[in-house]
Amino acid sequence: AMSPGSIASDGGQSQFSYNQMEDGSNPGSGDSGDSGENVGGNNMYQYNSNSSTGHGSNNIRLSRVGSTDTNQTALTTITDWTQMEQIYRASSVCTEAIESNGLANPLSFCIVCGVVFVGEMARGILLPTLWGFVQDLGGDTVTMGWSVAAFSFGRVVTSPLFGWLSVHSGYQLTLAVALALLSLGAFLYGMNGVVGSPYFLIMAQSVMGIGSGTLGVTRAYVAEVSPKKLRTRYLAYLAMTRDAGFTITPFFGSALSYYFTKDDGEDANVVNGKFFKLDQYTSPAFLLFLFCVAELFMVVFFLEHRRREV
């Protein structure tokens, strides 16, 4: 996974350097006698370790070779050099140096693609029945316009906020918060079958829009974890997932509408509970809610914790 360019010890100072050429090759990475010089277009990442006398621990600092930054802070303290690779992988700025031929964590990439999918599903699955729902609630074309605009407005407002949160608290927390809001919005949309208010519908659309404003965050994540020479490919995969969420899921909404509607347009197979109603308008929202909860579970328990160092 990682081949050191040089390891040296000098008066209690241990230094580890990793070199990577701009074309992705690792010059002399298997030769312990490499000088570790920064020549040509090399990207060199360096760990400096100050041994603590009598304690057997190493204070690890990450720096870019040749950097003039004098305010570098310690990343962590380790007691064994075998943990070096783990420290490298935990640092976002070193991902490209380590994983020059593939993704550092394919599972996390798939989970992030799932976040994008459900974000677009919030639009796609409700699209076939939204106008009918507005009419059923007593709304008109103006209400329809407000409902559509509310979703987009929520996205516009929260996109920069989620970007800020991802830098300060990490991708995992950011996406978890977004999915929780998206789940809440989908649930409120479905509950409007009982509430029966066009204003409640607009509010639910706003909450879903707020929860789906993570497109910039997911793109940043993919750009960070993918190697430079393959970055465009993985961003294209992300874009494909986004388009699929908006293209495929309207068929789900249409199928549910067909199931809950008779040939003459009257309701069929409607479930009227004490606190909810499952029909052609609310069933797509409850299905979206289940997708969001499942994706939230994946983010919380399986997405790697990664925070951009600033």
N, C-alpha and C positions, 0 to 999 in steps of 0.2 A: 504493500500500500504506500510506503514511504521509504525512499532511499536517501540517506544522508549524504551530503556533499563533503562535509568535514566535521569532525568532532575533535576539539582540542581542549586541553586543560592547562591553565597558566596561573600559578599562584592562587589557587582557590577559585579562579574564574573558569567556568566551563562554557564553551561556545558551540552552538549547533547551527549550521547553515544549510539551507536547501536552495538549490539553483534550478531555475526553469527557463529554457529559451522561449522566446516569443512564439515559436512555431510549435510549442508543446513538448519538445524533446527535453531530456534531462541530461545535460552534459556531464559525464563522469560521475553519475549519481551513485554508482556502485563502488567507486574507488575511494577508500578511506584516506587516500593521500591527496585528494583535491585541495587546492589552495583556497577555494571558496571566494575568489575574487569576482567582483562585479564587472564583467567585461561585456562589450557589445550591447545587445538589447536584453541582457539577462534580467529576470525578476528574481531577486534574492530575498528570502525571509530568514531572519536570524533570531535565535533565542540566546539570551545571555543569562547565565545562571550564577548567582553568588551563593556559594556554600555557607551555611550558617555553622560556625565552628561549634563542635560538640553536640549539635542537634541532628546532623545527617540530613538536612532538608535543603532544597534548592529553590531559590526565588527566581521564578521564570519571567522573563520580560521578552515581549515580541517587538521586533523593530524591523523596518525596511532598511537594508544595507545602504549606506550613503545618506540616510535621512538625517536632517538637521534638527529634528524634533527632540527637544531636551526634556519634554514633559511626559515621556513614555511611562506608563504605570504598569505595575505587576499584574499579570493575569491571574496567576494562582501559585500555590506552593505545592511542590511534589517531593516525594522522597525516593523516587525510583525513575531512572531514565526511560524505563519501558513504558511510562505513561506519556512520553513525548508525543506519540502519534495521536493519542486521545486529546491532548491539549491542542494540537494542530487542527484536528477536525472540529473542535469546539469553537475555533476562531473563524469568523466569516471571511476575513481577508485572506486566509490561507487555503480556502476550499479549492480555488483554481489550481494552486500549486500542487496540491495532493491528487485531486481527481482530474487529471488532464485528459482522460479518455472517456469519461462518463459521469453520471450523476453521483453525488456523494450519498444520497438517500433516495432511491427510487420510490419507496413506499410513501414518503412524505410528499414527493412530487405528485403522485397519484391523488393523495388526499387534497392537496391544494387545487388540483384540477377539479376535484369533486366540489370544492367550495365555489369555484367559478360556475360549474354546471348548475348547482341549485340556485345560485344568484340569478342566472338567466331563466331558470325554470320558474322563478317567481313571476316573471312576465309571461312566459310562453304558455304554461299550463292553464292560466286564468284567462288568456286572451279570447278563446272561442266563446266563453260564456259571460264575459264582463258586461257587454252591452245589454244582454238579456237580464242580468242581475240588476243593473242600474234601473232598467225599466220596471222590473218587478218591485223595486224599492220605491217607485214613484218618481224617479229622477228623469232627466231629459238629456239632451246633447250637451248642455252646459255641465251637468253633473258628470257626464262621461269624460269631458275634457279635464275637469278638476281631478278626477280619479286617476287618469293617465299622468297628468302633470305632477300629482303628488308623489308618485313613485319616483319619477326622474328628479324632482326637487330634493327628495331625501338622499338620493345618491350624490347629488352635487354638494350638498352640505357636509356629508360625512366623509367623503373621499379624502380630503386633506387631513381631517382629524384622525382617520385610521392610519394614514401615512405617518403622522407624528407619533401615534401610539406604537406603531411597529418598530420605530427607531428606539424609543425609550423603554418599551416593555417587551418587545419581541413579537415575532409573527404568531406564535401559538396563542397568546392571550388576545391579540388583536382579532384573529379569525374566530376565536371562541366567542368573544363579545359580539361580533358581527352576526354569527350564526344564531346566537341566543336571541338577538333582536329580530332576525329574519323569521325564526320560529314563532316568536310572539306575534309578529305581524300576520303570519299565515293563520295562526290560531284565531286572532281577532277577526280576520276576514271570514273564516268559517263560522264563527259565532254570530256573525251578522244575520245568519238565517233566522236566529231567534230575536235579535235586537231589532232588525228590520229598519235601519236608518241609513239613508244615503251619506250622511255626514260621518257616520261610523265607518262606512266603507272607505271614504276618503282618508280617514285617520289610519285605517289598517293598511291602505296602500302606502301612506307616508312611512309607517314603521317598517314595512317590507323594503321600501327604497333605502331607508337608513341602513338596514342590515345588509343590503347587497352592494354597498359602496366600497367593496374591497378589491376592485379590479386592479387598481394601481399597486396595492400591497402584494397581490399574488404575482403580478408581473415582476415586481422587484425581487420577490423571493426566488422565482425561477431564474432570473438573470444572475442572482447571487450564487445559487447552488450549481449552476450548469457551467461546464468549461467554456472558455472563450470561443474556441473554434466550433463548438456545437450549440452555442447560445441561441442562434436564430432558429435552429431546428426545434428546440424545446419551447421557445416562445410561440412557434407556429403550432405546436401540439396544444398549448394552452389556448390559443385563439380558436383552434378547431373545437376544443371542448366547450368554449363559450358559445360558439355558433350552434353547436349541437344542442345545447341547453335551450336555446330559443327556437330551434327548428323542429326538434323531435317532440318536445313536451306538449305542444298544442294538440298532437294526436291523442295524448293521454287525456287531456281535458275534453276533447271531442268524444272519445270513447265513453267517458264517465257521463257526459251529457246525454249520450244516446241511451245508456243503460237506465238512466233515471227519467226518461221521457217516452211517452207513448207515440204511436204513429200520428195521432191527431194533435200532438203538441202538449197534451196534458201530462201531469206528473205521474211517474210510475216508480215503484220500488222505493218510495220515500220512507226514510226512517225518522220518525218524530220522537225524540227523547225528551226528557223533562227539562234538560238544560242545553240541548243542541238539536239541530235539524240537519239531516244528511240528504241532500238532493242534488240536482244537476248543477247548482251554483256553488254550493258549499263543499261538495265532495272533492273537487280539484284542490281546494285550499287545504283540506285535511290531509290529502295525499302529500302535498308539498310540505306540510308540517312534519309528517313522518320522515320524509327525506332529509329535512333540515336537522331533526333530532339525531338521526343516524350519522349524518356528517359531523355534527357537533361532538358526538361520542368519539369518532375517529380522530378529530382534531385534539381533543383533550387527552386521549390516552395513547395515541400512536404518532402524532406529528412531533418531529424533533423540535426541541426548544432551541431557537436560534435568534440571537439579538445582534443587530448591527452595531459595531463599535463606532462611536463618534467622538 
